[in-house]
Amino acid sequence: MRNQLRSSEQREKKSYSVFDMKYLWTIFTTHKKWFALSVVLCLFLAVAYVYFTRPAYNIVGKMMLIDRRQSNSSSLSSANAALLSQLPSSLSSSLNLGRSLGSESEKEILKTKLLAKDVVEDLGLFTEIRLQKNLKSRLLYKNTPVNVTVSKECLHAMNEGLKTYSIRMTIDKSDAGFTFEGVLKKNKKKAEIAAQSFAKLPAVIHTEIGDLTFTENILPTDDDRKPFEKDYRLKVTVIPPMMAAKKFVNRLTIGSASKKATSIIQISLQDEHVTRGVDFVNSLVAHYNDHSNH
């Protein structure tokens, strides 16, 4: 009797399975155009995602901490005091000022926006230049055909606490020369920067907060020069150095290299451009050492 029940159950399962497959096949053949369209659409979206997504590289560096205790010193330098002011009050108040700050505190110092701002200003990372081509923009760093210099007055105005300025400009290169146009943004208000044309560089663009100077950059290799042999379009963005520093700090990770080697700190940075990321990490360590030695 049990065998008969089992065989009947198997026949029912088999019939349901065959029925389901036939039903699914019927649905597929009836709506095959929609299935084909869905597949094409998914492939298109996947290709578009890969094409337009900006690359992200992980740059990793290591540094060793050295005890900075001084036998005849009972206070920190002004440089260190400025950095410590960026730390949480609960952490900075617990430090023994006459001793080395310790690895955890050093990690916090390496992630301060004040230190990152020094790096940003040193490397000019408050300015981004992108090559616009085929609906895609590519970040240029050191291999840009045009150099942008921001005046001290412009940077000073951007660093004002109660105001947030940013400049966005477009540079179009053609056989006739260079055409510049853009927008100066003050908080949420925008002011157009009148379009100007120049037969050749250098060129100076005046804004209400300062000047931008554009000069030609002689690229060293044929590979660097090739993308700019014909007409091209560049997108230039200038933001306050502190705002740029915040963006870098948000992508920065500071940790111990291992559980045993707590005196060795590992610095990781996610960045769109490898060379820029390497320069930032190296400059961050250099500025940290400079602050520590003064």
C-alpha positions in Angstrom: 0.0 0.0 0.0 2.8 2.4 0.9 4.6 1.7 -2.4 1.4 2.5 -4.3 1.1 5.8 -2.4 4.7 6.7 -3.1 4.4 5.9 -6.8 1.2 8.0 -7.0 3.0 11.0 -5.3 5.9 10.7 -7.7 3.5 10.7 -10.7 1.8 13.8 -9.3 5.1 15.6 -8.7 6.2 14.7 -12.2 2.9 15.9 -13.7 3.2 19.2 -11.8 6.8 19.6 -13.0 5.9 19.0 -16.6 2.8 21.3 -16.3 5.0 24.1 -14.8 7.6 23.8 -17.6 5.0 23.8 -20.3 3.3 26.8 -18.6 6.6 28.8 -18.4 7.5 27.9 -22.0 4.1 29.1 -23.1 4.6 32.4 -21.3 8.0 32.8 -22.8 6.9 32.1 -26.4 3.9 34.4 -26.0 6.0 37.3 -24.7 9.4 36.5 -26.2 9.6 40.0 -27.7 9.4 41.5 -24.2 12.0 39.0 -22.8 14.3 39.9 -25.6 13.8 43.6 -25.0 14.5 43.1 -21.3 17.8 41.3 -22.0 18.9 44.0 -24.4 17.9 46.8 -21.9 19.8 45.1 -19.1 22.9 44.7 -21.3 22.7 48.3 -22.3 22.4 49.5 -18.7 25.4 47.3 -17.7 27.6 48.7 -20.4 26.4 52.3 -19.6 27.2 51.7 -15.9 30.7 50.5 -16.7 31.3 53.3 -19.2 30.2 56.2 -17.1 31.2 55.0 -13.6 34.4 56.8 -12.5 37.3 54.5 -11.5 38.3 54.2 -7.9 41.8 53.1 -6.9 42.9 52.2 -3.4 46.3 53.8 -2.6 48.0 52.4 0.5 51.0 53.7 2.3 52.7 53.0 5.7 54.6 55.1 8.1 56.4 54.4 11.4 55.6 56.5 14.5 58.6 57.7 16.5 58.4 58.7 20.2 58.5 62.5 20.3 59.1 62.9 24.0 61.5 65.6 25.0 63.2 65.6 28.4 63.2 69.4 28.8 59.8 70.1 27.2 56.5 70.2 28.9 54.3 71.7 26.2 53.4 71.1 22.6 54.5 73.3 19.7 52.0 75.7 18.3 51.7 73.5 15.1 50.7 70.5 17.2 48.4 72.6 19.3 46.6 73.7 16.2 46.2 70.1 15.0 45.0 69.0 18.4 42.3 71.6 18.3 40.7 69.6 15.5 40.4 66.5 17.7 37.3 65.7 19.8 37.4 67.4 23.2 37.2 64.1 25.0 40.3 62.9 23.3 42.4 66.0 23.3 41.8 66.8 27.0 43.0 63.3 28.0 46.5 63.7 26.4 49.6 64.0 28.4 51.2 67.1 26.9 54.7 66.2 27.9 54.7 62.8 26.3 54.2 61.2 22.9 50.6 61.3 21.9 50.2 57.6 21.2 49.3 55.8 18.1 45.5 56.3 18.4 45.9 60.0 18.8 48.4 60.2 16.0 45.8 58.5 13.7 43.3 61.2 14.7 45.8 63.9 13.8 46.5 62.4 10.4 42.8 62.6 9.7 42.3 66.3 10.7 40.9 68.6 8.1 43.5 71.2 9.0 46.3 68.9 8.0 44.5 67.8 4.8 43.9 71.5 3.9 47.7 72.1 4.0 48.1 69.2 1.6 45.3 70.4 -0.7 46.8 73.9 -0.8 50.3 72.6 -1.4 49.3 70.4 -4.3 46.6 72.7 -5.7 43.9 70.0 -5.3 41.2 72.6 -4.8 41.2 72.7 -8.6 39.9 69.8 -10.8 40.3 69.6 -14.6 38.3 67.0 -16.6 38.5 66.1 -20.2 34.9 66.0 -21.6 34.7 63.5 -24.5 31.9 61.2 -25.8 29.6 62.2 -22.9 32.2 61.0 -20.5 34.6 63.1 -18.3 38.0 61.9 -17.3 40.0 63.5 -14.5 43.3 65.0 -15.6 46.2 65.5 -13.2 49.6 66.7 -14.3 48.7 65.6 -17.9 46.4 68.5 -18.6 47.1 70.7 -21.6 46.1 73.8 -19.6 47.3 74.8 -16.2 45.0 76.8 -13.9 46.4 79.3 -11.3 44.1 80.7 -8.7 45.0 84.1 -7.3 45.6 84.6 -3.6 42.7 87.0 -3.4 40.4 84.3 -4.9 41.6 81.7 -2.4 41.3 84.1 0.5 37.7 84.9 -0.5 36.9 81.2 -0.8 38.3 80.5 2.7 35.8 82.9 4.4 33.8 81.0 6.9 30.3 82.4 6.3 30.4 82.2 2.5 30.9 79.3 0.2 32.3 80.1 -3.3 32.9 77.8 -6.2 33.8 78.4 -9.8 32.9 76.1 -12.7 34.3 76.9 -16.1 34.4 75.3 -19.6 37.4 75.6 -21.9 36.7 74.9 -25.6 39.8 74.5 -27.8 39.4 74.8 -31.6 41.5 76.0 -34.5 40.4 79.6 -33.7 41.8 79.4 -30.2 40.3 79.1 -26.7 36.8 80.0 -25.5 36.1 80.4 -21.8 32.8 80.6 -20.0 31.5 79.6 -16.6 29.6 80.3 -13.4 30.6 81.7 -10.0 28.5 80.2 -7.3 28.1 82.1 -4.0 26.2 79.8 -1.6 23.1 79.1 -3.6 23.3 82.1 -5.9 24.9 81.9 -9.3 26.6 84.6 -11.4 27.5 84.1 -15.0 31.1 84.6 -16.1 30.9 86.2 -19.5 32.3 84.1 -22.4 35.7 85.2 -23.6 37.8 84.0 -26.5 41.6 84.1 -26.8 43.7 83.2 -29.9 46.4 81.6 -27.6 47.4 81.3 -24.0 48.2 82.7 -21.4 44.8 84.1 -20.6 43.4 85.8 -17.5 39.7 85.5 -16.5 38.5 88.1 -13.9 35.8 87.3 -11.3 34.4 89.3 -8.5 36.5 87.4 -6.0 39.8 87.2 -7.9 41.5 86.1 -11.1 42.1 82.8 -12.8 45.2 82.5 -15.0 45.3 79.9 -17.7 48.7 78.8 -19.3 49.7 76.2 -21.7 51.2 73.0 -20.3 53.9 71.3 -22.4 53.2 67.6 -22.1 56.3 65.4 -22.1 55.2 62.3 -24.1 53.3 61.6 -27.3 50.8 59.6 -25.3 50.0 62.6 -23.1 49.7 64.9 -26.1 47.6 62.6 -28.3 44.1 63.3 -26.7 44.7 67.1 -27.3 45.9 67.1 -30.9 42.4 68.1 -32.2 39.6 70.1 -30.6 38.8 69.3 -27.0 36.7 70.5 -24.1 37.9 70.9 -20.5 35.7 71.2 -17.4 37.4 73.2 -14.6 36.1 73.3 -11.1 37.6 75.4 -8.2 36.2 74.9 -4.7 37.4 76.2 -1.3 40.5 74.3 0.0 38.7 73.3 3.2 35.8 71.8 1.2 38.3 69.8 -0.9 40.1 68.7 2.3 36.8 67.4 3.7 36.3 65.3 0.5 39.8 63.7 0.8 39.4 63.1 4.6 36.1 61.3 3.9 37.9 58.9 1.6 40.9 58.5 3.9 41.3 55.5 6.3 44.0 55.4 9.0 44.7 52.2 10.9 47.5 50.1 12.4 49.4 47.9 9.9 48.8 44.9 12.2 47.8 44.1 15.7 51.4 43.5 16.8 53.0 46.5 15.0 50.9 49.3 16.5 53.7 51.8 15.9 53.3 51.3 12.1 50.3 53.2 10.7 48.7 52.2 7.4 47.2 55.1 5.3 44.6 54.2 2.7 43.0 56.5 0.3 40.3 55.9 -2.3 40.9 58.2 -5.3 39.9 58.5 -8.9 43.5 59.1 -10.1 46.4 56.9 -9.0 49.1 59.6 -9.3 47.0 62.2 -7.4 46.3 59.7 -4.6 49.9 58.8 -4.2 50.9 62.5 -4.1 48.3 63.2 -1.5 49.4 60.3 0.8 53.1 61.3 0.4 52.4 64.9 1.1 50.1 64.1 4.1 53.0 62.2 5.7 55.5 65.0 4.8 53.2 67.7 6.4 52.6 65.5 9.4 56.3 65.2 10.0 56.8 68.9 9.4 54.2 69.7 12.1 55.8 67.2 14.5 59.2 68.7 14.1 58.1 72.3 14.9 
